[in-house]
Amino acid sequence: MISLGVCIFSILFGFILFKYPPENINSTYGYRTPFAMKNQDTWNVSQKCGGISMMLFGCINGILGIWAIIQPLGINNGKVQLLFLLTGAVVMIVIDEIYLRKLFNKDGSKRNRY
C-alpha cells in the first residue's frame, strides 16, 4: 500500500512540476539540487526533467506496488515496497543529474553542441 500512495503523490506532483514549474529559483518548491539551483537556465530545465522523471517513477512504483500486493512474498511487503521507493528515488535523482550535466558545464553554462 505504501507504493500506491507514493505512486499517486508522485504522478500528481510530477505533473504539477512539469506543467506549472516554479519560475524562480527557490528553496521551497521544485526539483532542488545544488546543480539545479546554479542559475535560471539549469533551474528551468531541471524542473521539466524532474517532473517527467517523477511521473515515470510514480508509474513504475505503482506497478511494483500492485505486483507486491498480488504476489505476496514470504517477507514483509512493507519493507519490499519501501526498498522499491528508496531505490527508485535515488535512481530518479541520479538520472536527472546525469541529464543536467550533459546539457550544462560545471559552472551552469550551456555546453556547446558540436
C-alpha positions as CSV (number, residue, x, y, z in Angstrom):
1,M,0.0,0.0,0.0
2,I,3.0,2.3,0.5
3,S,3.8,2.2,-3.1
4,L,0.3,3.0,-4.3
5,G,0.2,6.1,-2.1
6,V,3.6,7.2,-3.3
7,C,2.5,6.4,-6.9
8,I,-0.4,8.8,-6.7
9,F,1.6,11.5,-5.0
10,S,4.5,11.2,-7.4
11,I,2.3,11.3,-10.5
12,L,0.3,14.3,-9.2
13,F,3.3,16.3,-8.0
14,G,5.3,15.4,-11.1
15,F,2.5,16.6,-13.3
16,I,2.3,19.9,-11.4
17,L,6.0,20.3,-11.5
18,F,6.1,19.7,-15.3
19,K,3.0,21.7,-16.1
20,Y,3.5,24.6,-13.6
21,P,7.2,24.7,-12.7
22,P,8.3,27.4,-10.3
23,E,9.5,30.4,-12.3
24,N,12.3,31.5,-10.0
25,I,14.9,29.6,-8.0
26,N,13.6,29.0,-4.5
27,S,14.2,26.7,-1.5
28,T,10.6,25.6,-1.1
29,Y,9.1,24.1,-4.2
30,G,10.6,22.3,-7.2
31,Y,13.5,20.0,-8.1
32,R,16.2,21.4,-5.8
33,T,19.7,20.1,-6.0
34,P,22.8,22.3,-5.8
35,F,23.4,21.8,-9.6
36,A,19.8,22.6,-10.5
37,M,20.0,25.8,-8.5
38,K,23.2,27.1,-10.2
39,N,21.3,29.6,-12.4
40,Q,18.0,30.2,-14.1
41,D,18.8,28.0,-17.1
42,T,19.7,24.9,-15.1
43,W,16.6,25.6,-12.9
44,N,14.2,25.7,-15.8
45,V,15.5,22.5,-17.4
46,S,15.6,20.7,-14.1
47,Q,12.0,21.5,-13.3
48,K,10.7,19.9,-16.5
49,C,13.1,17.0,-16.3
50,G,12.3,16.4,-12.6
51,G,8.6,16.5,-13.3
52,I,8.8,13.9,-16.1
53,S,11.0,11.6,-14.1
54,M,8.8,11.9,-11.1
55,M,5.7,10.9,-13.2
56,L,7.7,7.9,-14.6
57,F,8.8,7.0,-11.1
58,G,5.2,7.1,-9.9
59,C,4.0,4.8,-12.6
60,I,6.8,2.3,-12.1
61,N,6.3,2.4,-8.3
62,G,2.6,1.9,-8.8
63,I,3.2,-1.2,-11.0
64,L,5.6,-2.6,-8.4
65,G,3.2,-1.8,-5.6
66,I,0.4,-3.7,-7.4
67,W,2.7,-6.6,-8.0
68,A,3.7,-6.7,-4.3
69,I,0.0,-6.9,-3.4
70,I,-0.9,-9.5,-6.0
71,Q,2.2,-11.7,-5.4
72,P,2.7,-11.6,-1.6
73,L,6.2,-12.6,-0.7
74,G,7.3,-14.6,2.3
75,I,8.9,-11.4,3.7
76,N,7.3,-8.2,4.8
77,N,5.6,-6.5,1.8
78,G,6.0,-3.1,3.5
79,K,9.8,-3.5,3.6
80,V,9.9,-4.6,-0.1
81,Q,7.8,-1.6,-1.1
82,L,9.9,0.8,0.9
83,L,13.0,-0.7,-0.8
84,F,11.3,0.0,-4.2
85,L,10.6,3.5,-3.1
86,L,14.1,4.4,-1.9
87,T,15.8,2.7,-4.8
88,G,13.5,4.5,-7.3
89,A,14.0,7.9,-5.7
90,V,17.8,7.5,-5.8
91,V,17.8,6.3,-9.4
92,M,15.5,9.2,-10.4
93,I,17.8,11.8,-8.9
94,V,20.9,10.2,-10.5
95,I,19.3,10.1,-13.9
96,D,18.2,13.7,-13.7
97,E,21.6,14.9,-12.6
98,I,23.4,13.0,-15.4
99,Y,21.0,14.6,-17.9
100,L,21.7,18.1,-16.5
101,R,25.4,17.5,-16.6
102,K,25.1,16.5,-20.3
103,L,23.4,19.8,-21.1
104,F,25.4,22.2,-18.8
105,N,29.0,22.7,-17.7
106,K,30.0,22.6,-14.1
107,D,29.5,26.3,-13.7
108,G,26.0,26.1,-15.1
109,S,26.7,27.5,-18.6
110,K,25.2,25.6,-21.5
111,R,27.5,23.2,-23.3
112,N,28.4,23.9,-26.9
113,R,26.9,21.4,-29.3
114,Y,29.3,20.2,-31.9
